[in-house]
Amino acid sequence: MLLIKRLFIYDLSVFFRSLVNRLMTLFVHYEERDKRLIRAIKTIVGTRPFNLEIYRLATKHISVAKETNNGIKESNERLEFLGDAILGSVVAEYLFKKYPYKDEGFLTDIRSRIVSRESLNKLARKIGISTIIEYERNGRQLFSQIYQWGYVGSSDRSCVPGQRIWSL
């Protein structure tokens, strides 16, 4: 009975979140680039973003970050750090439960393969994250297609699509 109540409450929360999102679209005017971002996130994640600001930050490369009053550039790097820790933890827990009799070396090896730059880059390209990254090249602010060659610039190895998974 408790499970049924929890499912009902969950369904209600999903319903109200959806209702709030729909109502917000009636009263909020989005710029075209925000509309593109909303559509892309909905396609990638499967639902409309509730807090668009956090997604803007998650898709903002350091090259377009503006310095705040306290001298900090607001970009996705801090979200990447947090996402990296969370992703590593979730994968570690999953592997720990899936392989109860395997040793630490095996689990570490599998986790590192799953959470590697290469595997996350492939996943990011596959689900379309590279199309929503905001970056700057030669003084021009641009979107998408930055990962065709893997990096924004030959020396800029911080901008790979897999890192966007971490920040999203």
C-alpha positions in Angstrom: 0.0 0.0 0.0 2.9 2.4 0.8 4.4 1.7 -2.6 1.1 2.6 -4.3 1.0 5.9 -2.3 4.5 6.7 -3.3 3.8 6.0 -7.0 0.7 8.2 -6.8 2.7 11.0 -5.2 5.4 10.6 -7.9 2.8 10.7 -10.6 1.3 13.8 -9.2 4.7 15.5 -9.0 5.4 14.6 -12.6 2.0 15.9 -13.6 2.4 19.2 -11.8 5.9 19.7 -13.1 4.6 19.2 -16.6 1.8 21.6 -15.9 4.1 24.2 -14.6 6.4 23.8 -17.6 3.4 24.3 -19.9 2.2 27.3 -18.0 5.6 28.9 -18.1 5.7 28.7 -21.9 2.6 30.8 -21.9 4.1 33.6 -19.9 7.8 33.5 -20.6 9.2 34.8 -23.9 12.3 33.0 -24.9 14.9 34.3 -27.4 15.4 32.0 -30.4 18.7 30.6 -29.1 16.9 29.7 -25.8 14.2 28.0 -27.8 16.8 26.0 -29.7 18.4 25.0 -26.4 15.1 23.9 -25.0 14.3 21.8 -28.0 17.7 20.2 -28.0 17.5 19.4 -24.3 14.0 18.0 -24.7 15.3 15.8 -27.5 18.4 14.6 -25.6 16.9 14.3 -22.1 13.3 13.5 -23.0 11.7 16.3 -21.0 11.6 20.1 -21.1 14.1 21.8 -18.7 12.6 23.2 -15.6 15.6 25.5 -14.8 16.9 26.7 -18.1 19.7 28.8 -16.4 21.5 25.7 -15.2 21.4 24.2 -18.7 22.8 27.5 -20.1 25.7 27.2 -17.7 26.2 23.5 -18.5 26.5 24.3 -22.2 28.8 27.3 -21.8 32.4 26.7 -22.7 35.1 28.7 -20.9 35.8 30.6 -24.1 32.5 32.5 -23.7 32.4 32.7 -20.0 32.1 36.2 -18.5 33.9 37.2 -15.4 31.6 38.0 -12.4 32.2 40.8 -9.9 34.3 38.5 -7.7 36.6 37.6 -10.6 35.3 34.1 -11.3 34.5 33.0 -14.8 31.1 31.3 -14.9 31.4 28.3 -17.2 30.5 24.6 -17.1 33.8 23.6 -15.4 32.5 23.4 -11.9 29.5 21.5 -13.1 31.9 19.1 -14.9 33.7 18.5 -11.6 30.5 17.7 -9.7 29.1 15.6 -12.6 32.4 13.7 -12.8 32.2 12.8 -9.1 28.5 11.8 -9.4 29.0 9.7 -12.5 32.0 7.9 -11.1 30.1 7.2 -7.9 26.9 5.9 -9.7 29.0 3.7 -12.0 31.0 2.4 -9.1 27.9 1.5 -7.2 26.3 -0.2 -10.2 29.5 -2.3 -10.8 29.8 -3.1 -7.1 26.3 -4.6 -7.1 26.5 -6.2 -10.6 29.8 -8.0 -9.8 29.7 -9.0 -6.1 32.6 -11.4 -6.3 35.0 -9.4 -8.5 38.0 -7.8 -6.9 38.8 -4.0 -6.7 41.2 -4.1 -9.6 38.5 -5.5 -12.0 35.9 -3.0 -10.8 38.3 -0.1 -11.1 39.3 -1.1 -14.6 35.7 -1.5 -15.8 34.7 1.8 -14.2 37.6 3.7 -15.8 36.6 2.3 -19.2 33.0 3.4 -18.8 33.8 6.9 -17.4 36.7 7.5 -19.9 37.0 10.5 -22.1 36.7 8.4 -25.2 33.6 6.5 -24.2 31.8 9.7 -23.0 32.8 11.5 -26.2 31.2 8.8 -28.3 28.1 8.9 -26.1 27.9 12.7 -26.3 28.2 12.7 -30.0 25.6 10.0 -30.3 23.0 11.8 -28.2 23.7 15.2 -29.7 25.3 17.2 -26.9 27.9 18.7 -29.2 25.1 20.6 -31.0 24.2 22.7 -28.0 27.6 23.9 -26.7 28.2 27.6 -26.8 31.8 28.6 -27.5 33.9 31.3 -29.0 36.4 31.1 -31.9 38.3 34.0 -33.3 36.2 36.5 -31.3 32.9 35.1 -32.7 30.3 33.4 -30.4 29.2 30.2 -32.1 27.2 27.0 -31.4 27.5 23.4 -32.5 29.8 21.4 -34.8 32.8 22.1 -32.6 33.5 18.4 -32.1 33.8 17.3 -35.6 37.6 17.2 -35.0 37.4 16.6 -31.3 38.6 19.9 -30.0 37.9 23.6 -30.4 41.6 24.3 -31.0 44.6 22.1 -31.2 45.8 23.2 -27.7 42.3 23.3 -26.1 41.8 19.8 -24.7 39.3 21.0 -22.1 36.5 21.1 -24.6 35.4 17.7 -25.4 31.8 16.6 -25.7 32.1 13.9 -23.0 32.7 16.6 -20.4 29.4 18.1 -21.3 27.8 14.8 -20.1 29.4 15.4 -16.7 28.1 19.0 -16.5 24.6 18.1 -17.7 
